[in-house]
Amino acid sequence: MNIVIGLLPALFWGILPIWMQGKTGGNWTEQLLGTSIGGVISAIILQLIFHYDYSLTDFWLYFASGICWSIGQGGLYWGYGALGVNNAVPFSTALQIIGNSLIGGWVFGEWVGWHDSVLGVIALLIILTGVMVSNGMIHVSRKDLGAYVLLVVTCLGYWGYSGFPHYATAKGLNGFLPQTLGMMVGALIIYVVGRKRLPGQDPWGLRNITSGFIFAVAAGTYLMSLSLNGLVNGFVLSQLNVVVATLLGVIVLKEANVKKLIPKAIGLAILIGGAVMMVTI
């Protein structure tokens, strides 16, 4: 059952970019703000029903986690437009897996002894190889290089998003509301800085609230998975969303032709192999 819960974020996070690019539209700042507002609405409903409890310290830890998410997610949403879903998602996934695995394994002590560390590093190298094959990173164009660099920088936010809840005593959905509040505050700051105005009744932002409901299912089950599976395993399982998002990006959004689907599939298979190896440590 723990593995099933760990795979639910992968399913819904995989569907999310396809929904936004194909249905709700808007630019990346509107998508980010709409997603965070939908998340807050979902979290408030859950809070009113289940009356989750958390300390003031836990509130700020989860709030900081949400702020970090807005940085990472903002970079990824921007990457959808700059690189396409089928390129941005695998690259971001690799960076997230590498960072969170090293933090969980070495900083939080989830890898015990040199044997686990060696296997973990080998698994990370396999995952990185899978992304390079899937994205054709060896032949990356100069015009796309800046976009990849921005994804590297903003991906640091994702590390904080997964890392801060580790220090909280309240686990799982107990921290969902303060986390989504942090997401909304971070998204609002990014929106105002990027758009040079307050949101008001932004139609595209309002449409993307539906994206927030999809995201809320993924984020809520991810918090549950972190407490059940640990940071390394919970995170790696969630990042299998790369399979759903990449393949749907090619098939539904027509971001690449069928010939390019073969290296995509091979790269994803290698990435999944590395992820499975990581989970078995």
Contacts in CASP RR format, 6 or more apart in sequence:
PFRMAT RR
TARGET T0000
AUTHOR 0000-0000-0000
METHOD contacts of the structure
MODEL  1
MNIVIGLLPALFWGILPIWMQGKTGGNWTEQLLGTSIGGVISAIILQLIF
HYDYSLTDFWLYFASGICWSIGQGGLYWGYGALGVNNAVPFSTALQIIGN
SLIGGWVFGEWVGWHDSVLGVIALLIILTGVMVSNGMIHVSRKDLGAYVL
LVVTCLGYWGYSGFPHYATAKGLNGFLPQTLGMMVGALIIYVVGRKRLPG
QDPWGLRNITSGFIFAVAAGTYLMSLSLNGLVNGFVLSQLNVVVATLLGV
IVLKEANVKKLIPKAIGLAILIGGAVMMVTI
2 225 0 8 1.000
2 228 0 8 1.000
2 229 0 8 1.000
3 229 0 8 1.000
3 237 0 8 1.000
5 221 0 8 1.000
5 224 0 8 1.000
5 225 0 8 1.000
5 228 0 8 1.000
5 229 0 8 1.000
6 221 0 8 1.000
6 222 0 8 1.000
6 224 0 8 1.000
6 225 0 8 1.000
6 228 0 8 1.000
6 229 0 8 1.000
6 234 0 8 1.000
6 237 0 8 1.000
6 238 0 8 1.000
7 237 0 8 1.000
7 240 0 8 1.000
8 217 0 8 1.000
8 218 0 8 1.000
8 221 0 8 1.000
8 225 0 8 1.000
9 218 0 8 1.000
9 219 0 8 1.000
9 220 0 8 1.000
9 221 0 8 1.000
9 222 0 8 1.000
9 225 0 8 1.000
9 237 0 8 1.000
9 238 0 8 1.000
9 241 0 8 1.000
10 237 0 8 1.000
10 238 0 8 1.000
10 239 0 8 1.000
10 240 0 8 1.000
10 241 0 8 1.000
10 243 0 8 1.000
10 244 0 8 1.000
11 218 0 8 1.000
11 241 0 8 1.000
11 244 0 8 1.000
12 214 0 8 1.000
12 215 0 8 1.000
12 217 0 8 1.000
12 218 0 8 1.000
12 221 0 8 1.000
12 241 0 8 1.000
13 215 0 8 1.000
13 218 0 8 1.000
13 238 0 8 1.000
13 241 0 8 1.000
13 244 0 8 1.000
13 245 0 8 1.000
14 89 0 8 1.000
14 241 0 8 1.000
14 242 0 8 1.000
14 244 0 8 1.000
14 245 0 8 1.000
14 248 0 8 1.000
15 214 0 8 1.000
15 244 0 8 1.000
15 245 0 8 1.000
15 248 0 8 1.000
16 35 0 8 1.000
16 211 0 8 1.000
16 214 0 8 1.000
16 215 0 8 1.000
16 218 0 8 1.000
16 245 0 8 1.000
17 80 0 8 1.000
17 85 0 8 1.000
17 89 0 8 1.000
17 245 0 8 1.000
17 249 0 8 1.000
18 85 0 8 1.000
18 245 0 8 1.000
18 248 0 8 1.000
18 249 0 8 1.000
18 252 0 8 1.000
18 253 0 8 1.000
19 210 0 8 1.000
19 211 0 8 1.000
19 214 0 8 1.000
20 31 0 8 1.000
20 35 0 8 1.000
20 77 0 8 1.000
20 80 0 8 1.000
20 208 0 8 1.000
20 211 0 8 1.000
21 80 0 8 1.000
21 81 0 8 1.000
21 85 0 8 1.000
21 249 0 8 1.000
21 253 0 8 1.000
22 252 0 8 1.000
22 253 0 8 1.000
23 210 0 8 1.000
24 31 0 8 1.000
24 204 0 8 1.000
24 207 0 8 1.000
24 208 0 8 1.000
24 210 0 8 1.000
24 211 0 8 1.000
25 31 0 8 1.000
25 204 0 8 1.000
25 207 0 8 1.000
25 208 0 8 1.000
26 204 0 8 1.000
26 205 0 8 1.000
26 207 0 8 1.000
26 208 0 8 1.000
27 204 0 8 1.000
28 74 0 8 1.000
28 75 0 8 1.000
28 77 0 8 1.000
28 78 0 8 1.000
28 79 0 8 1.000
28 80 0 8 1.000
28 81 0 8 1.000
29 74 0 8 1.000
29 187 0 8 1.000
29 190 0 8 1.000
29 191 0 8 1.000
29 194 0 8 1.000
29 195 0 8 1.000
30 191 0 8 1.000
30 202 0 8 1.000
30 204 0 8 1.000
30 205 0 8 1.000
30 208 0 8 1.000
31 77 0 8 1.000
31 204 0 8 1.000
31 205 0 8 1.000
31 208 0 8 1.000
31 211 0 8 1.000
32 70 0 8 1.000
32 73 0 8 1.000
32 74 0 8 1.000
32 77 0 8 1.000
32 187 0 8 1.000
32 190 0 8 1.000
32 191 0 8 1.000
33 184 0 8 1.000
33 187 0 8 1.000
33 188 0 8 1.000
33 190 0 8 1.000
33 191 0 8 1.000
33 199 0 8 1.000
33 202 0 8 1.000
33 205 0 8 1.000
33 208 0 8 1.000
34 187 0 8 1.000
34 205 0 8 1.000
34 206 0 8 1.000
34 208 0 8 1.000
34 209 0 8 1.000
34 211 0 8 1.000
34 212 0 8 1.000
35 73 0 8 1.000
35 183 0 8 1.000
35 187 0 8 1.000
35 208 0 8 1.000
35 209 0 8 1.000
35 211 0 8 1.000
35 212 0 8 1.000
35 215 0 8 1.000
36 70 0 8 1.000
36 180 0 8 1.000
36 182 0 8 1.000
36 183 0 8 1.000
36 184 0 8 1.000
36 186 0 8 1.000
36 187 0 8 1.000
36 188 0 8 1.000
36 212 0 8 1.000
37 184 0 8 1.000
37 187 0 8 1.000
37 205 0 8 1.000
37 209 0 8 1.000
37 212 0 8 1.000
38 209 0 8 1.000
38 210 0 8 1.000
38 211 0 8 1.000
38 212 0 8 1.000
38 213 0 8 1.000
38 215 0 8 1.000
38 216 0 8 1.000
39 180 0 8 1.000
39 183 0 8 1.000
39 184 0 8 1.000
39 212 0 8 1.000
39 213 0 8 1.000
39 215 0 8 1.000
39 216 0 8 1.000
39 219 0 8 1.000
40 177 0 8 1.000
40 180 0 8 1.000
40 181 0 8 1.000
40 183 0 8 1.000
40 184 0 8 1.000
41 209 0 8 1.000
41 212 0 8 1.000
41 213 0 8 1.000
41 216 0 8 1.000
42 180 0 8 1.000
42 212 0 8 1.000
42 213 0 8 1.000
42 216 0 8 1.000
42 217 0 8 1.000
43 176 0 8 1.000
43 177 0 8 1.000
43 179 0 8 1.000
43 180 0 8 1.000
43 181 0 8 1.000
43 216 0 8 1.000
44 177 0 8 1.000
46 52 0 8 1.000
46 173 0 8 1.000
46 176 0 8 1.000
46 177 0 8 1.000
47 176 0 8 1.000
47 177 0 8 1.000
50 173 0 8 1.000
52 170 0 8 1.000
52 173 0 8 1.000
52 174 0 8 1.000
52 175 0 8 1.000
52 176 0 8 1.000
52 177 0 8 1.000
53 170 0 8 1.000
53 174 0 8 1.000
54 62 0 8 1.000
54 168 0 8 1.000
54 170 0 8 1.000
54 174 0 8 1.000
54 175 0 8 1.000
54 178 0 8 1.000
55 169 0 8 1.000
55 170 0 8 1.000
57 168 0 8 1.000
57 169 0 8 1.000
58 168 0 8 1.000
58 169 0 8 1.000
58 170 0 8 1.000
58 174 0 8 1.000
58 175 0 8 1.000
58 178 0 8 1.000
59 175 0 8 1.000
59 178 0 8 1.000
60 178 0 8 1.000
61 164 0 8 1.000
61 165 0 8 1.000
61 167 0 8 1.000
61 168 0 8 1.000
62 164 0 8 1.000
62 165 0 8 1.000
62 168 0 8 1.000
62 170 0 8 1.000
62 175 0 8 1.000
62 176 0 8 1.000
62 178 0 8 1.000
62 179 0 8 1.000
62 182 0 8 1.000
63 178 0 8 1.000
63 179 0 8 1.000
63 181 0 8 1.000
63 182 0 8 1.000
63 185 0 8 1.000
64 160 0 8 1.000
64 164 0 8 1.000
64 182 0 8 1.000
65 160 0 8 1.000
65 161 0 8 1.000
65 162 0 8 1.000
65 163 0 8 1.000
65 164 0 8 1.000
65 165 0 8 1.000
65 179 0 8 1.000
65 182 0 8 1.000
66 161 0 8 1.000
66 164 0 8 1.000
66 179 0 8 1.000
66 180 0 8 1.000
66 181 0 8 1.000
66 182 0 8 1.000
66 183 0 8 1.000
66 186 0 8 1.000
67 182 0 8 1.000
67 183 0 8 1.000
67 185 0 8 1.000
67 186 0 8 1.000
68 157 0 8 1.000
68 158 0 8 1.000
68 159 0 8 1.000
68 160 0 8 1.000
68 161 0 8 1.000
68 164 0 8 1.000
69 157 0 8 1.000
69 158 0 8 1.000
69 161 0 8 1.000
69 179 0 8 1.000
69 182 0 8 1.000
69 183 0 8 1.000
70 182 0 8 1.000
70 183 0 8 1.000
70 185 0 8 1.000
70 186 0 8 1.000
70 187 0 8 1.000
70 189 0 8 1.000
70 190 0 8 1.000
71 154 0 8 1.000
71 156 0 8 1.000
71 157 0 8 1.000
71 186 0 8 1.000
71 190 0 8 1.000
72 154 0 8 1.000
72 155 0 8 1.000
72 156 0 8 1.000
72 157 0 8 1.000
72 158 0 8 1.000
72 161 0 8 1.000
73 158 0 8 1.000
73 183 0 8 1.000
74 154 0 8 1.000
74 187 0 8 1.000
74 190 0 8 1.000
75 150 0 8 1.000
75 151 0 8 1.000
75 154 0 8 1.000
76 88 0 8 1.000
76 89 0 8 1.000
76 92 0 8 1.000
76 151 0 8 1.000
76 154 0 8 1.000
78 150 0 8 1.000
79 88 0 8 1.000
79 147 0 8 1.000
79 150 0 8 1.000
79 151 0 8 1.000
80 88 0 8 1.000
81 88 0 8 1.000
82 88 0 8 1.000
82 144 0 8 1.000
82 147 0 8 1.000
83 91 0 8 1.000
83 144 0 8 1.000
83 147 0 8 1.000
83 148 0 8 1.000
83 151 0 8 1.000
84 249 0 8 1.000
84 253 0 8 1.000
84 255 0 8 1.000
85 245 0 8 1.000
85 246 0 8 1.000
85 248 0 8 1.000
85 249 0 8 1.000
85 253 0 8 1.000
85 255 0 8 1.000
86 245 0 8 1.000
86 246 0 8 1.000
86 249 0 8 1.000
86 250 0 8 1.000
86 253 0 8 1.000
86 255 0 8 1.000
86 256 0 8 1.000
86 264 0 8 1.000
87 135 0 8 1.000
87 144 0 8 1.000
87 255 0 8 1.000
88 147 0 8 1.000
88 151 0 8 1.000
89 241 0 8 1.000
89 242 0 8 1.000
89 245 0 8 1.000
89 246 0 8 1.000
90 130 0 8 1.000
90 131 0 8 1.000
90 134 0 8 1.000
90 135 0 8 1.000
90 242 0 8 1.000
90 246 0 8 1.000
90 267 0 8 1.000
90 268 0 8 1.000
90 271 0 8 1.000
91 131 0 8 1.000
91 135 0 8 1.000
91 137 0 8 1.000
91 148 0 8 1.000
91 151 0 8 1.000
92 151 0 8 1.000
92 155 0 8 1.000
92 158 0 8 1.000
93 131 0 8 1.000
93 239 0 8 1.000
93 241 0 8 1.000
93 242 0 8 1.000
93 271 0 8 1.000
94 127 0 8 1.000
94 128 0 8 1.000
94 130 0 8 1.000
94 131 0 8 1.000
94 271 0 8 1.000
95 151 0 8 1.000
95 152 0 8 1.000
95 155 0 8 1.000
95 158 0 8 1.000
96 155 0 8 1.000
96 158 0 8 1.000
96 159 0 8 1.000
96 162 0 8 1.000
96 235 0 8 1.000
96 239 0 8 1.000
97 124 0 8 1.000
97 127 0 8 1.000
97 235 0 8 1.000
97 236 0 8 1.000
97 239 0 8 1.000
97 275 0 8 1.000
97 278 0 8 1.000
98 124 0 8 1.000
98 127 0 8 1.000
98 128 0 8 1.000
99 159 0 8 1.000
100 158 0 8 1.000
100 159 0 8 1.000
100 162 0 8 1.000
100 163 0 8 1.000
100 231 0 8 1.000
100 232 0 8 1.000
100 235 0 8 1.000
101 120 0 8 1.000
101 123 0 8 1.000
101 124 0 8 1.000
101 232 0 8 1.000
101 235 0 8 1.000
101 236 0 8 1.000
101 278 0 8 1.000
102 124 0 8 1.000
103 159 0 8 1.000
103 162 0 8 1.000
103 163 0 8 1.000
103 231 0 8 1.000
104 110 0 8 1.000
104 111 0 8 1.000
104 163 0 8 1.000
104 166 0 8 1.000
104 231 0 8 1.000
104 232 0 8 1.000
105 111 0 8 1.000
105 116 0 8 1.000
105 117 0 8 1.000
105 231 0 8 1.000
105 232 0 8 1.000
106 117 0 8 1.000
108 166 0 8 1.000
108 231 0 8 1.000
110 230 0 8 1.000
110 231 0 8 1.000
110 232 0 8 1.000
111 117 0 8 1.000
111 120 0 8 1.000
111 232 0 8 1.000
111 281 0 8 1.000
116 281 0 8 1.000
119 277 0 8 1.000
119 281 0 8 1.000
120 277 0 8 1.000
120 278 0 8 1.000
120 281 0 8 1.000
122 277 0 8 1.000
123 274 0 8 1.000
123 275 0 8 1.000
123 277 0 8 1.000
123 278 0 8 1.000
123 281 0 8 1.000
124 278 0 8 1.000
126 270 0 8 1.000
126 271 0 8 1.000
126 273 0 8 1.000
126 274 0 8 1.000
126 277 0 8 1.000
127 270 0 8 1.000
127 271 0 8 1.000
127 273 0 8 1.000
127 274 0 8 1.000
127 275 0 8 1.000
127 278 0 8 1.000
129 267 0 8 1.000
129 270 0 8 1.000
130 266 0 8 1.000
130 267 0 8 1.000
130 268 0 8 1.000
130 270 0 8 1.000
130 271 0 8 1.000
131 137 0 8 1.000
131 267 0 8 1.000
131 271 0 8 1.000
132 138 0 8 1.000
133 263 0 8 1.000
133 266 0 8 1.000
133 267 0 8 1.000
133 270 0 8 1.000
134 246 0 8 1.000
134 263 0 8 1.000
134 264 0 8 1.000
134 266 0 8 1.000
134 267 0 8 1.000
134 268 0 8 1.000
134 270 0 8 1.000
134 271 0 8 1.000
136 263 0 8 1.000
140 148 0 8 1.000
162 226 0 8 1.000
162 231 0 8 1.000
162 235 0 8 1.000
163 231 0 8 1.000
165 171 0 8 1.000
165 172 0 8 1.000
165 175 0 8 1.000
165 179 0 8 1.000
165 223 0 8 1.000
165 226 0 8 1.000
166 226 0 8 1.000
166 231 0 8 1.000
168 175 0 8 1.000
171 223 0 8 1.000
171 226 0 8 1.000
171 227 0 8 1.000
172 220 0 8 1.000
172 223 0 8 1.000
172 224 0 8 1.000
172 226 0 8 1.000
172 227 0 8 1.000
173 220 0 8 1.000
173 223 0 8 1.000
173 224 0 8 1.000
175 223 0 8 1.000
176 219 0 8 1.000
176 220 0 8 1.000
176 223 0 8 1.000
179 219 0 8 1.000
179 223 0 8 1.000
180 216 0 8 1.000
180 219 0 8 1.000
188 199 0 8 1.000
191 199 0 8 1.000
192 198 0 8 1.000
192 199 0 8 1.000
199 205 0 8 1.000
218 238 0 8 1.000
218 241 0 8 1.000
222 234 0 8 1.000
222 238 0 8 1.000
225 234 0 8 1.000
225 237 0 8 1.000
225 238 0 8 1.000
226 234 0 8 1.000
226 235 0 8 1.000
228 234 0 8 1.000
229 237 0 8 1.000
232 278 0 8 1.000
232 279 0 8 1.000
232 281 0 8 1.000
233 278 0 8 1.000
233 279 0 8 1.000
236 275 0 8 1.000
236 278 0 8 1.000
236 279 0 8 1.000
237 275 0 8 1.000
237 279 0 8 1.000
239 275 0 8 1.000
240 272 0 8 1.000
240 275 0 8 1.000
242 268 0 8 1.000
242 271 0 8 1.000
243 268 0 8 1.000
243 272 0 8 1.000
246 264 0 8 1.000
246 268 0 8 1.000
247 261 0 8 1.000
247 264 0 8 1.000
247 265 0 8 1.000
247 268 0 8 1.000
249 255 0 8 1.000
249 256 0 8 1.000
250 256 0 8 1.000
250 260 0 8 1.000
250 261 0 8 1.000
250 264 0 8 1.000
251 261 0 8 1.000
256 264 0 8 1.000
END
